[in-house]
Amino acid sequence: MPGLGGFVVEADGGSRGNPGPAGYGAVVLDPATGETLAERAEYIGVATNNVAEYKGLIAGLKAARELAPGAQVLVRMDSKLVVEQMSGRWKIKHPDMKPLAAEAAKILPRAQVTYEWIPREKNKHADRLANEAMDAGRLGRQWEPSGSTAALDASAARSLAGPVPSGPPGDAAAGAAAVRAALAAGAGTASRGAVSGVTASRGAASGGAASGVTASRDAAEPAPAAADTLFVPDGTRVADRAPAAATAAATAAAADAPARGQGWGPDMGAPATFVLLRHGETALTPQKRFSGSGGSDPELSPAGRRQAAAVAEALAARGTVQTVISSPLRRCRETAQGVADRLGLTVTVEDGLREVDFGAWEGLTFAEVQERFPDDLQAWLDSPRAAPTGGGESFAAATRRISATRDRLLAAHAGRTVLLVTHVTPVKILVRLALGAPPEALFRMELSAASLSAVAYYADGNASVRLLNDTSHLR
């Protein structure tokens, strides 16, 4: 019988698609030693994240009951939804969740179970098991214990007698010692106190469909950074360079930054989805000229009008767009109107979706800017805070503007699919922020005219990016 009168159960579940191929993982720990006492994992077929999380909870509670039916149990999960519902603070409205919650509640008496939310990066053991189960399901098999993982974790835990070791993030021994130390520092029972666990962020295996990447929204002003491969705003590659020091500094900063919003979170309901459409071609587009909000405001070319008609047909076939919002610039309004007419919708103009003002560079090619304003251009390439010559808008200022626009539109269109017809820079900024990518990522994206991408924004602050750059509708 473990010490301190109880167990710690950590549980997780995931779905690669939500709904999609799903699995759960659960681990029972001895709070006195951090020793792994039981592991459970299973591939459950196609299901949502929430269903998988609840099934992980059920498996963990059953495993604890098998070990000692009268033990106090501290359940630790990174699903805010499950923790709040099982704690009785949130109502359970979804019909799929009600029977699962009822099943979990019957496993042990309510007085024996305490629930605690933990960040995703502190639920690595259960997350790993869930991913092992999904990997096994992909191969047509059910998960089986490795035969060595639990034994190694237990052996490492038993060998600890001092402070929490400073091993690598996710080290099983460090996590076990942290559990033991936190509980020992509490009130002597697993039902009290906060318990610290593993500190590694969830890796890519936690994610779902190959077309998507998940990260938290980040509205912070970008810091100065350089790029290895540069693209002008119309998406054309123009130069390569190797700022080793800047790259190393960025890498170090990323390593030191706390992980947040990574991996699969709870099913927080229908996301607000922004379908990002770059406008069709203008006469300036094939010439690769800077064309922002401070220039001549060109109309669509004949090719651009054909592109707008083609993308309208493609979006009509998908049938998901509920609202059309456009930049005030003519090329976007024309593209948006073509789509809206085909979908039977109206166009709302949003000034915050306008392109960056490129100042004195408007209408020039990159080579012409390099010849006339070499120092200003180099400063612009080196720092997002540098503005184009003649009072243009910096990428840092544009990021603040577009972030505010994003948040305002999200508040107004929760749970809806909204088409944003805009420009190269706003699309890149929205994608960069959703991915949590550094500022130099703006120079590493290429967007074709009339291309489509999408960002789904969830209620917990996470965003899932679909990097389509899709021009298949033009062929």
N, C-alpha and C positions, 0 to 999 in steps of 0.2 A: 504494500500500500504506500503510495507516494506521501512525502511529507507535506506540511502546511495544509492538510485537510482538503485537497481538491485538485482540479486539473485546469489547465489552460487549453482551450480548443481554438485553433485558428483554421478558418475555412475560407474558400474562395471558389469562384466559378467564372467561366468565360464562354463567349460565343464568337466564333470567327465569322461574323456577318451580322449578328444580332437582328433577326434570328439567323442561325447558321450552325455548322458543326460545333457542338458544345461539350463541355466536360467540367467536372468539379474536382477539387482536392480538399482534404481536411487532415489535420495533424493534431494529436493529443500530446501535450507536454506535461511533464512533472514540474510544477512551479518551484519546487525546492532545488532541483538540479538542472532544469532545462532539458532533461533527457526526453528523447522522442519515444513515446510509449505505444503509439499506434499511428498508422497512416492509412488513409482511404482516398481513392480516386476512381473515377469512372467516366467513360465516354457515354453520353446520353443521347446521341443523335442530334437532330436539328432542334434547337431551342433558343430562347433569349438569354441574355446575361443574367437577368433576375431569376429565372427558373434555375439556371445552373448554380447561382449563389445559394438559393434556398436549399437545393439538393445537397450542396456541400455542407451547409449548416446541419441538415438532418443527418448526414453521414457522420459528421463529427460528434454530434450529441449521442448518437447510437453507439459509437465507438467508446465514448466516455462512460456510458451506462454499462457497457459490457465489462469494463474494467472495474468499476465500483459504482453500483446503482445509487448509493447514498451520498456520493461526493459532491461538494460544491464545484461549480463549473463557471469559469470566466470565458466567455466567447468573445473572441477578437476578430473583427472582419473589417475590410475596407469598403464594404457596401453600406453607405449611409442609409439607404432605403431599408435594407433588411434589419439593421441595428435599431433604427427608429421604430419600425413597425413591430418588431418583436419586443421592444421595450415598452410598447403601448403608447408611444407619443405621437405616432402617425397612424392614420386610419389605413386599412388595407382595402383598396377599392377594386384592384384588378382581379377579374375572376380566376385567372391562372395562379395568382399568388395566394388567394384565400385558403385553398385546401393544403397547400404546402406549408403555410404558416401554422395552420391548425395541426398538421402532422408534427411539426417541430415542437409545438407547445405541449404535446402529449408525451413526449419522450421522457422528460424529467419534470418533476414538480417545479412550478414557477419560482418558488422560493430558493431553489437550488441553483438557478441560472442567472448570471449577470452578463449584460451585453456592453461591449465597448467598441467604439469606432476607432480604427487606426488608419494612418495614411497607407496608400498602396505600397509604397516602398518598404513598409515594415511588415508586409504579409508575404514575404518572398517564398517561404517554405510551401504554403498552401497554393500559391500561384504556380510554383514549379510543378506541383503534383497535378494541378488542373491542366497545365499545358502538356505534361506527359500523357495524360488521359486523352486529350484531343489529338496529339500526335499518333498515339496508338490507334485511335478511331480512324484516322486518315489512312492507316495501313490495313484497315479491316480487322483490327484486333482490339481486345479490351486491355486496359492497363493492368500490369502485374508489378508487384513490388520488386525493386531491383535486387533485393537481398543484401545489399551492402550499404545503401544510403542511411537507413535508420540506424544500423549498427555503428556506422562511422559517426553519425551525429551524437549518438548516445555515448560512445567511447570518448569523443571529444569533450562532451559535457561533463562526464565523470572525472576527467583529468583536470578540470578547472578548480582552483582553490583560492585564487586571488582576484584582482580587479578584472573587469571586462577586458579581454585581449584586444589589441588594435590590429586585428587581421583585416583582410580585404573586405570591401563592402559585400554583404551577403554571406560572409563566412558563418557556417553553421554553429561553430563553437562560440563565436562572439554573440550571435543571437541567443543561444541557449544561456550563456552567462548573463546577458542583459535581462532575460526573463527572470532568472533566479535572483539577481541582485535587486531588481525592482520590486519583486514580491517580498523578498526578505526585508526590504526597507519599508514596506507597507505595514499593514496591521496583522500580518501573520496568517492571512487566509486568502485563497485565490479569488474570493468574491470582492475584494477591496483593492483600491489603489490602481494607478495606471501602470501598465506593463510595457516596457520598451522591448523592441524586437530587432529584426534585421534591418539594416540601413541601406540596402542597395535599391536602386530604382528598377522598376520592371523593364525587362528587355523587349526586343522586337517580337519575340515569340508570344508575348501576351496579346499582340494585336490580332486583328481579324483579316478581312479581305485584302488581297495583295494590292488592290487599287487604292487603298486608304492608308493614311498615317494619322496617328492620334497624338495631340498635344494640347496644352492649355493655351487659352487666349493670353496675349501679352501686349498690353497697351503702353508699355514703358517706352520712353524715347530711346532710340538706338544709340549705342555708343560708337565713337569713331572706329572704323576698321577698314582694312584694305581687302582687295580681292585678287585672286590669282587669275581668273578668267573673266573678262569684262564684256558686257553687252550694253549697247546703247538702248534707250527706252523703247525703240521699235523692235527689240529682240535680236538685233544683229550682233554677232561676235566681232569685236574690233581690236582686241589686244590681249596679250598674255604677259604676265609678269610674275615674279616669285618673291613676295615680301615675307621672307622666312620668319623674321622677328614678329611681324604682326600676326601671322598664322599661329606661331607658337604661343603668343600671348592670348589669342582667342581660344586656343585649345585649352590652355591652363585655366582660363576664366570659366570655360564651360565645365571643366572637371571639378572646379571648386564650387560651382553653383549648386544649390540644393535642387534635387529632382522634384518636379511638381506636375501633377496632372498627367502623368505618363501611364500608359497601359489602359486596360479596359475598366471602365467604371460601371456603376449601376445603370440600369435602364431608367432614365429620368423622364421618360415620355418622349413624344415626338419632338425632334430637334427643329430649330429654325434652320432652313437650308438656303444658302445663298448660291444660286447658280450664276457664275461669273462669266459674262460674255464680253469679249473685246469687240469693239465696233468693226464694221467692215472696212475695206480699203478706201483710202482717199488718193488723190493724185500724188500726195507726198509719201505715202506708205512704201511703194516699190522703190522710191528714190532714197529711202532710209534717211529722211530728214527729221530733225527735231520738230515735233508738232504737239505743243502743249495747250494750255488754256490762255496763253498770252499772245497767240499768233493770229493767223487769218481766219480761223474757224472754218476749215474747208468742209465741203459737202462730200458725200459718198461718190466715188467714181462709178462708172458702169459695172466694173468688177465688184465693187463693194455692195452695190444694190443686188447683184446676183447672189452674193454671199449672204446678205441679210435675208433674202427670200429663202435660200436653202436652209439656213439655220432655223428660220421660222417653221419650215416644214418638219425639220428634225425635232424641234421642241413640241410641236403639235402632236407628233407621233408618240412622244414620251408621255404627254398628257399630265405632267406633274406641276407645271408652273401655275401659281395662283395669283401672282402680282408681278407687274413689270415696273421697274424703277430705272431711270436713266440719268446719266450726267447731263448737264445743261448744254453741252457742246453739240453742234449740229450733227456731226457724224454719228454720235451716239443716239440722239433723238430720232434720226432717220432709221437707224438699225432697230431701235426699240419699237418704233411705230409699226414697222413691217412685221415684227414678231407679235405685237399686241393685236394688230388687225387680224392676223391669222388665228390667234387664240381667243378672240372676242373679248379682249381686255382693254383697259385704258392705260396710258403711260403717266406715271408720276415723276416729276423732275426733282432731283436731289442735288443741290449745289455741291455737297461734300464729296460727290463722286467725280468731280472734274479732274482733268489731268493736271499734273504739275505745270506751273508757269516756268518755261525755260528762258525767260528774259531775252537777252540779246542773241541767244542761240536759236530762237524760233526760226524755222524755215531753212536752217543750215544743215549740212551733213556733218558727220563726226569729223571728217578730215578738214572741213572748213573751220569748224570750231577749234580744232587742234592747231591750225595755222594762225588763226586770229587771236585766240585767247588761251595760249598753251598753259600758262600758270593757273588760271582759273579752272581750266578743265582738269588739270592734274589734282588740284585741291578737291574738286568735286568727286573725282574718282577715289580719293584717299579718305574722305570723311563724309558721312551722311549729313553733317551739319553745314557743309559748304554749299552755298547757293550758286546757281548759274549767274553769269555776268549780267549786270544791269537790273538787279532787283528780282531775280527769279526766286522760286521756292525750293528750299532744301528738302532732301528726303526726310530729314528729322521732322521738319515742320509738316510735311505732307503726311507723315505717319501719325502725328498727333491729330490732324484733321480727319484722316480716314478712320482712325480708331474711334474717335467721337461719333462719326457718322455710323460706323458699324454698330456701336452700342445703342445708339438711338433707334436704328432700324430693327435691331434685335428685340428691343422692348416693344416696338410697335407690331412686330410680325412673329411673335412666339408661335412655334409649332407649324409655321407655314413655309412653303417653298417659294422663294422670291427670286426673280431674274433681275440681276444688277447689270445693266448695260453700261460699260465704263471703258477705261483705257488701260494701257500696259502697266503704268505705275500703280494705280489703285489695286489692280488684280494682284500684282506681285506683292504689294504690301499686305493685303489681306491674307494671302497664302503664307507669307513669311511669318506674320504674327500668329497665325493658327498653328504653324509647325514649331514655333519657338525658335526659329532659325536666326542666325546673326544677321546684322544689316547687310553684310557683303553678299548675302544670298540674293539680293535684288539684282545683282549683276550676273547671276548664274542661272537665270531662268529665261526661257525663250517662249514667247507667245505669238502664235500666228494670228493674222487678221481673222476675225469672226470665230476665234477658238473658244472652247468652253472648258471651264473647270468648276469645281463645286466645293463648298465648305459647309459642313453640318455643325451647328453650334448647340451643345447640350446644356441643360439647366445647371449642371455642376461645374460649368466653366470650361469643359473640354471641347475640343473642336476636331472633327475628322475631315481630312482633306482628300479629295479625289483629284489627282493630277491627270486630267484628261488631255489638255491641250488638243482637244478633239477637232479635227477638220474633216472627219469622215463624211459629214453631211455635205461637203463641198464636192465630193467625187461622184 
